[in-house]
Amino acid sequence: MLAPYDGGKVILAGLNYKDHAREMKMPTPKEPIIFLKPPTAVTGPDTKIVYPAQSKNLHYEAELAFIVGKTAKNIKPADSAKYILGYTCLNDVTARDLQTKDGQWTRAKGFDTFCPLGPWIETAYDWRHKAIKLCLNGGVRQASTTDNFIFDPHYLLAFISSVMTLYPGDVVSTGTPPGVGPMLSGDCVEVTIEGLGALTNKVT
């Protein structure tokens, strides 16, 4: 299967789980923290995550993502649901050492294969009260629920649409729960979200 993606923008939210903010000992953001990944970062289910030579500390980040269904600009949160086509799993792969070194996130999160996405778009989906989990080589590393969102998907779509126009096929990812950590070459990483299936990739 290919990634459910057609080349649009990939916009992600940072520090968007209450339990992750507590884990990081950071204050709860008053507004969403957003950033972009390039289209070349996207890869599909059961593909390889390539560990770049520039990094020595590659991390996984399990995330719930949604796909924009129609053009959205200056949308109100109450109207956001009709602009969302459906939901899927995403792994926000990050070169943590480069993120710290650069002081911003473009290089650390922008390498080819750093955005596994899939396995499909679930169009009849309620994101509320859903479990999200990441397993590394079969062992649970991240486990939380969407009840811990600071900004929910509807708010995120509205906020992002106040900054940039969203088009059909754009991807918005909603942040990662606590437990992020390193991956090594040869590892198998699996993002599982209740009702959305599993996104599995191997590091090479």
Buried (B, 14 or more C-beta within 10 A) or exposed (E): EEBBBEEBBBBBBBBBBBBBBEEEEEEEBEEBBBBBBBBEBBBBBEBEBBBBEEBEBBBBBBBBBBBBBEEBEEBEBEEBEEBBBBBBBBBBBBBBBBBEEEEEBEBBBBBEBBBBBBBBBBEEBEBEEBEBBBBBEEEEBBBBBBEBBBBBBBBBBBBBBEEBEBBBBBBBBBBBBBBBBEBEEEBEBBBBBBEBBBBBBBBE
